[in-house]
Amino acid sequence: MVKRFKLYDNHLISYSRILSETFYYFRSDMKLSFKILAILFSAVYFQTTYAAKELRAIAEDGRKVILSPDGRWKFDSTVPLATSSPNGSDSPYQTAVKRFSLAFNPSIWILTPQQDNEGGNKRVFRHKSLPLYGMVIADELPATTEAIRNVILYNAQSKAGSEPTVLLDKTKKINGHSVGLIRFAATLGGVEFVLGGHYYGDSDGNIQVMCYTGQQIFHKYETDCQQFIDGLTIKSIVIPANME
């Protein structure tokens, strides 16, 4: 009996083709997880036809993938950015400063486990299918937005051993607040990176939401990085009625 793989665009493809395409991709990209292999092996929908075009399938864990005619597959990144928290989701990520949070798409980004060498104010995110990383640093130390900008560049220079090259440096409005937007290139451990993100500070605390990847490939994933950092939310300061 030949098994089939269920697709969500109303097409079906033979299990034997999925199996051969999976191992083709596995040979070319060792990042393919054994979990995905298990999902493909457990597919049980049966029929004999498929369309000779990109097909979209739903994995057992709910994530969507795109199957190409040339035997490759990739995660479907067209899923819209999450703006609210689904049940059991890490999004939005709530920082130590209750006014600051980050909405992100949990089907695209993973909030990685906190490491022992990371402070309680820092969390790292990893894209599930692209070589992208995100970082959120927030604490209750009062600071100006300009001071946070200086801290970012100082830390980058300290780690890189040379002054970073600033590529973008401006401000924008987020929830009515004037927030910094910076992007710079730096070499860390011999690897060239581009880092960019939003930063903000006031009397309640400060926050940095950054995204980074290799300098040579940043142009390919600039939109994905921007989408991640645009998840920043800053709530307004609530003034008690007896203080108005």
Phi, psi and omega per residue, in radians:
M1 nan 2.255 3.137
V2 -1.625 2.247 -3.134
K3 -1.564 2.817 -3.111
R4 -2.215 2.858 -3.134
F5 -1.989 2.243 -3.061
K6 -1.419 2.269 -3.132
L7 -1.928 2.653 -3.065
Y8 -1.740 0.147 3.036
D9 -1.892 0.478 3.062
N10 1.240 0.334 3.049
H11 -2.023 2.738 3.108
L12 -2.217 2.585 -3.107
I13 -2.333 2.549 -3.062
S14 -1.169 2.513 3.134
Y15 -1.069 -0.637 -3.117
S16 -1.121 -0.619 3.113
R17 -1.231 -0.740 3.088
I18 -1.013 -0.741 -3.116
L19 -1.097 -0.779 -3.132
S20 -1.182 -0.665 3.125
E21 -1.185 -0.642 3.133
T22 -1.087 -0.824 -3.141
F23 -1.228 -0.514 3.034
Y24 -1.065 -0.813 -3.135
Y25 -1.220 -0.612 3.135
F26 -1.063 -0.661 3.127
R27 -1.195 -0.595 -3.073
S28 -1.542 -0.310 -3.109
D29 -2.513 1.793 -3.048
M30 -1.278 -0.013 3.112
K31 -1.375 -0.135 3.131
L32 -1.057 2.221 -3.033
S33 -1.491 2.662 3.071
F34 -1.170 -0.395 3.089
K35 -1.139 -0.714 3.110
I36 -1.138 -0.685 3.088
L37 -1.046 -0.732 3.135
A38 -1.114 -0.677 3.123
I39 -1.087 -0.774 -3.112
L40 -1.179 -0.664 3.129
F41 -1.168 -0.451 -3.072
S42 -1.604 0.007 3.133
A43 -1.162 2.387 -2.994
V44 -2.259 0.199 -3.098
Y45 -1.522 2.368 -2.945
F46 -2.106 2.224 2.945
Q47 -2.985 3.031 -2.935
T48 -1.998 0.014 -3.058
T49 -2.065 2.745 3.006
Y50 -2.675 2.739 3.129
A51 -1.526 2.457 -3.120
A52 -1.434 1.192 3.128
K53 -2.785 -3.132 3.078
E54 -1.143 2.303 3.131
L55 -2.031 2.576 -3.132
R56 -1.957 2.320 -3.094
A57 -2.240 2.715 3.101
I58 -1.895 2.125 3.112
A59 -1.343 2.956 -3.070
E60 -1.109 -0.518 -3.137
D61 -1.548 0.153 3.061
G62 1.642 -0.201 3.133
R63 -1.331 2.610 -3.090
K64 -1.826 2.470 3.115
V65 -2.236 2.719 3.090
I66 -1.953 2.211 -3.139
L67 -1.804 2.139 -3.107
S68 -1.676 2.661 3.127
P69 -1.070 -0.399 -3.117
D70 -1.458 0.112 3.066
G71 1.671 0.045 3.134
R72 -1.723 2.849 3.056
W73 -2.463 2.803 3.103
K74 -2.696 2.791 3.056
F75 -1.238 2.537 3.118
D76 -1.392 1.884 -3.094
S77 -1.605 0.187 -3.126
T78 -1.493 0.021 3.122
V79 -1.157 2.266 -3.075
P80 -1.113 2.675 -3.140
L81 -1.106 2.312 3.128
A82 -1.225 2.369 3.116
T83 -2.026 -0.106 3.100
S84 -2.422 2.956 -3.041
S85 -1.661 1.956 3.042
P86 -1.196 2.828 3.111
N87 -1.055 2.241 3.101
G88 1.377 0.134 -3.094
S89 -1.640 2.698 3.064
D90 -1.461 -0.090 -3.097
S91 -1.807 2.379 -0.031
P92 -1.347 2.601 3.083
Y93 -1.371 2.149 -3.126
Q94 -1.675 2.138 -3.126
T95 -1.449 3.113 3.109
A96 -1.132 -0.432 3.074
V97 -1.646 1.962 -2.979
K98 -1.073 -0.375 3.128
R99 -1.386 -0.242 -3.081
F100 -1.919 2.273 3.083
S101 -2.599 2.925 -3.137
L102 -2.325 2.042 3.023
A103 -1.534 2.290 3.128
F104 -2.506 2.830 -3.128
N105 -1.525 1.888 -3.084
P106 -1.221 -0.202 3.053
S107 -1.451 -0.161 -3.129
I108 -2.013 -0.669 -3.075
W109 -1.972 2.510 3.072
I110 -1.948 2.258 2.972
L111 -1.464 1.866 -3.000
T112 -1.284 2.685 3.097
P113 -1.030 2.515 -3.127
Q114 -1.232 2.330 -3.123
Q115 -1.581 2.752 -3.110
D116 -1.114 -0.529 -3.090
N117 -1.529 0.086 3.097
E118 -1.774 2.417 3.074
G119 -1.226 2.884 -3.135
G120 -1.168 -0.208 -3.098
N121 -1.667 0.067 -3.066
K122 -2.163 2.326 3.031
R123 -2.341 2.533 -3.089
V124 -1.983 2.452 3.116
F125 -2.050 2.648 3.107
R126 -2.349 2.316 3.074
H127 -1.227 2.453 -3.050
K128 -1.274 -0.466 -3.046
S129 -2.287 -0.121 -3.122
L130 -2.090 2.723 3.132
P131 -1.384 1.085 -3.115
L132 -2.156 2.554 3.110
Y133 -2.342 2.549 3.095
G134 -2.153 2.809 -3.109
M135 -2.636 2.387 3.074
V136 -2.182 2.199 3.072
I137 -2.191 2.163 -3.127
A138 -2.614 2.452 3.023
D139 -2.656 3.062 -3.025
E140 -1.579 0.206 3.114
L141 -1.272 2.053 3.126
P142 -1.085 2.395 -3.130
A143 -2.828 2.738 3.041
T144 -1.484 2.789 3.099
T145 -1.086 -0.665 3.122
E146 -1.110 -0.672 3.126
A147 -1.120 -0.670 3.119
I148 -1.154 -0.674 3.064
R149 -0.996 -0.804 -3.126
N150 -1.125 -0.641 3.117
V151 -1.134 -0.737 -3.140
I152 -1.039 -0.861 -3.103
L153 -1.206 -0.616 3.115
Y154 -1.132 -0.784 3.137
N155 -1.135 -0.677 3.126
A156 -1.113 -0.733 -3.141
Q157 -1.192 -0.664 -3.135
S158 -1.123 -0.705 -3.112
K159 -1.352 -0.618 -3.091
A160 -1.460 -0.437 -3.100
G161 1.450 0.024 3.098
S162 -2.615 2.800 -3.091
E163 -1.204 2.255 3.135
P164 -1.194 2.688 3.097
T165 -1.624 1.959 -3.111
V166 -1.351 2.160 -3.113
L167 -1.779 -0.476 -3.112
L168 -2.643 2.340 -3.095
D169 -2.687 1.776 -3.109
K170 -2.710 3.135 3.087
T171 -2.090 2.746 3.097
K172 -2.601 2.915 -3.136
K173 -1.700 2.245 3.019
I174 -2.252 2.048 -3.107
N175 0.929 0.614 3.104
G176 1.464 0.006 -3.132
H177 -1.823 2.510 3.107
S178 -1.429 1.951 -3.030
V179 -2.027 2.477 3.099
G180 -1.397 2.547 3.056
L181 -2.254 2.072 -3.082
I182 -2.304 2.607 3.052
R183 -2.518 2.349 -3.122
F184 -2.616 2.767 3.096
A185 -1.858 2.435 3.135
A186 -2.649 2.705 3.106
T187 -1.903 2.074 -3.129
L188 -2.127 2.092 3.139
G189 1.080 0.511 3.134
G190 1.488 -0.017 3.138
V191 -1.881 2.317 -3.127
E192 -1.527 2.181 -3.119
F193 -2.111 2.754 2.891
V194 -2.100 2.210 3.131
L195 -2.091 2.461 3.110
G196 -2.694 2.699 3.118
G197 3.018 -3.081 3.109
H198 -1.733 2.624 3.064
Y199 -2.535 2.639 -3.067
Y200 -2.804 2.617 3.070
G201 -2.652 2.552 3.036
D202 -2.706 -2.822 -3.057
S203 -1.217 -0.307 3.141
D204 -1.571 -0.326 -3.108
G205 2.644 -2.840 -3.095
N206 -2.564 2.805 -3.123
I207 -2.623 2.540 2.976
Q208 -2.226 2.278 3.028
V209 -2.124 1.885 -3.016
M210 -2.069 2.697 3.033
C211 -2.373 2.455 -3.090
Y212 -2.602 2.716 3.080
T213 -2.830 -3.081 -3.134
G214 -1.145 2.526 -3.090
Q215 -1.072 -0.654 -3.072
Q216 -1.263 -0.329 -3.088
I217 -2.032 0.040 -3.079
F218 -1.019 -0.680 -3.097
H219 -1.044 -0.476 -3.134
K220 -1.297 -0.507 -3.007
Y221 -2.086 0.309 -3.119
E222 -1.023 -0.741 -3.134
T223 -1.104 -0.694 3.138
D224 -1.141 -0.697 3.100
C225 -1.131 -0.789 -3.122
Q226 -1.091 -0.683 3.116
Q227 -1.080 -0.671 3.130
F228 -1.141 -0.889 -3.061
I229 -1.239 -0.396 3.111
D230 -1.262 -0.066 3.071
G231 -1.341 -0.067 -3.128
L232 -1.119 2.309 3.045
T233 -2.176 2.322 3.094
I234 -2.153 1.965 3.128
K235 -1.370 2.646 3.118
S236 -1.242 2.683 3.072
I237 -1.257 2.220 3.126
V238 -1.586 2.095 3.129
I239 -1.684 2.120 3.115
P240 -0.953 2.559 -3.094
A241 -1.041 -0.618 -3.106
N242 -1.315 -0.066 3.118
M243 -1.885 -0.066 -3.129
E244 -1.322 nan nan
